[in-house]
Amino acid sequence: MKEEVFDTTSAVFHDAKNAVSELPKTRENLLPALEIFQQKLHWLPEASIEYVAGHIMLPVSEVYAIATGYSELNLLKPDITQWHVCMGVACDLAGASELATFVGDIKQIDCQFLCALAPVVVDPHEQLYGRVTTDNLREWLKK
């Protein structure tokens, strides 16, 4: 699997590095450091794994082992056109399956814990939308 080319000179990568550099260089900060990169970049390019390993002073292989152990951490660049629909029980009962069928290529995700807003859809920029109908979704997908 070939990794997406990533620009390590970008401002967002620099911001993430600065935020991680403020963390104490302890093993307990491994996951928080990875989460900072994940939050800012929406994925963990190889350069971020290497930076965290160097900062915390751990082998890159150990950082990869932790990164692959959490489904919330993405080692692949996200598809910026991908929409997601929550398939938790409340969302499913409120029509999430209909939304998934309506779109066809929408990715089904685990519960987002926003049951009062069911059904919930997440756009490519990780914006959450609640009480979504097929009419709402149709309009958003046109944009």
C-alpha positions as CSV (number, residue, x, y, z in Angstrom):
1,M,0.0,0.0,0.0
2,K,1.5,3.3,-1.1
3,E,1.0,6.3,1.2
4,E,-0.4,9.5,-0.1
5,V,2.2,12.2,-0.5
6,F,2.0,14.7,2.3
7,D,3.4,18.2,2.5
8,T,5.3,18.4,5.8
9,T,5.9,22.2,5.2
10,S,2.2,23.0,5.5
11,A,1.0,25.4,8.1
12,V,-1.4,22.8,9.6
13,F,1.4,20.2,10.0
14,H,3.5,22.9,11.6
15,D,0.7,23.8,14.0
16,A,0.3,20.1,15.0
17,K,4.0,19.7,15.6
18,N,4.0,22.8,17.8
19,A,1.1,21.5,19.8
20,V,2.7,18.1,20.3
21,S,6.1,19.7,21.2
22,E,4.3,21.3,24.2
23,L,3.4,17.9,25.6
24,P,5.9,16.4,28.1
25,K,8.1,13.7,26.5
26,T,6.5,10.8,28.3
27,R,5.0,7.6,27.1
28,E,1.6,8.6,28.6
29,N,1.4,11.4,26.0
30,L,1.7,9.0,23.0
31,L,-2.0,8.8,22.4
32,P,-2.7,12.5,23.1
33,A,0.1,13.4,20.6
34,L,-1.4,11.1,17.9
35,E,-4.8,12.6,18.6
36,I,-3.5,16.1,18.1
37,F,-2.3,15.2,14.6
38,Q,-5.5,13.3,13.9
39,Q,-7.6,16.3,14.9
40,K,-5.6,18.8,12.9
41,L,-4.9,16.7,9.8
42,H,-7.8,14.3,9.9
43,W,-5.4,11.4,9.4
44,L,-1.9,10.3,10.4
45,P,0.6,10.6,7.6
46,E,3.9,8.8,8.0
47,A,5.6,12.1,8.9
48,S,3.3,12.6,11.9
49,I,4.1,9.1,13.2
50,E,7.8,9.7,12.9
51,Y,7.5,13.1,14.6
52,V,5.6,11.6,17.5
53,A,8.1,8.8,17.8
54,G,11.0,11.2,17.9
55,H,9.3,13.5,20.4
56,I,8.3,10.7,22.8
57,M,11.5,8.8,22.1
58,L,9.9,5.6,21.1
59,P,10.5,3.3,18.1
60,V,8.4,4.2,15.1
61,S,7.1,0.6,15.1
62,E,5.7,1.0,18.6
63,V,3.9,4.3,17.6
64,Y,2.5,2.5,14.5
65,A,1.3,-0.3,16.8
66,I,-0.6,2.1,18.9
67,A,-2.0,4.1,15.9
68,T,-3.3,0.9,14.3
69,G,-5.0,-0.2,17.5
70,Y,-7.5,2.7,17.6
71,S,-10.2,2.8,15.0
72,E,-10.5,6.6,15.6
73,L,-7.0,7.1,14.2
74,N,-6.7,7.0,10.4
75,L,-3.5,6.0,8.7
76,L,-5.0,6.7,5.3
77,K,-6.0,10.1,4.0
78,P,-9.8,10.5,4.2
79,D,-11.9,10.7,1.1
80,I,-13.0,14.4,1.2
81,T,-16.2,13.5,-0.8
82,Q,-17.3,10.8,1.6
83,W,-20.5,11.3,3.6
84,H,-21.2,9.1,6.7
85,V,-24.5,8.0,8.3
86,C,-24.7,6.9,11.9
87,M,-26.1,3.4,12.2
88,G,-26.7,3.4,16.0
89,V,-30.0,2.0,17.1
90,A,-31.8,5.3,17.5
91,C,-30.6,6.5,14.1
92,D,-31.5,3.3,12.4
93,L,-35.0,3.5,13.9
94,A,-35.3,7.1,12.7
95,G,-34.5,6.2,9.1
96,A,-30.7,6.0,8.8
97,S,-31.1,2.8,6.6
98,E,-33.3,4.8,4.2
99,L,-30.6,7.5,4.0
100,A,-27.9,4.9,3.3
101,T,-30.0,3.3,0.6
102,F,-30.9,6.7,-0.9
103,V,-27.3,7.7,-1.3
104,G,-25.8,4.3,-2.1
105,D,-22.1,5.0,-1.5
106,I,-22.5,6.7,1.9
107,K,-20.4,5.0,4.5
108,Q,-22.1,3.6,7.5
109,I,-20.5,4.4,10.8
110,D,-20.9,3.4,14.5
111,C,-23.1,5.3,16.9
112,Q,-22.2,9.0,17.2
113,F,-24.1,9.3,20.5
114,L,-26.4,12.0,19.3
115,C,-29.5,9.9,19.6
116,A,-31.8,12.9,20.3
117,L,-30.9,14.2,16.8
118,A,-31.4,10.9,15.0
119,P,-30.8,10.2,12.2
120,V,-27.3,11.8,12.1
121,V,-25.1,12.3,9.1
122,V,-21.5,13.5,9.0
123,D,-20.2,15.5,6.0
124,P,-16.8,15.2,4.4
125,H,-15.5,17.9,6.7
126,E,-16.7,16.1,9.9
127,Q,-19.7,18.5,10.4
128,L,-22.6,16.7,12.1
129,Y,-26.2,17.1,10.9
130,G,-29.2,15.9,12.9
131,R,-32.8,15.0,12.0
132,V,-31.7,14.4,8.4
133,T,-34.2,13.6,5.8
134,T,-33.7,12.4,2.2
135,D,-34.7,15.9,1.0
136,N,-32.1,17.5,3.2
137,L,-29.4,15.1,2.1
138,R,-30.4,15.5,-1.6
139,E,-29.8,19.3,-1.3
140,W,-26.5,18.9,0.5
141,L,-25.1,16.4,-2.0
142,K,-25.9,18.8,-4.9
143,K,-23.5,21.4,-3.4
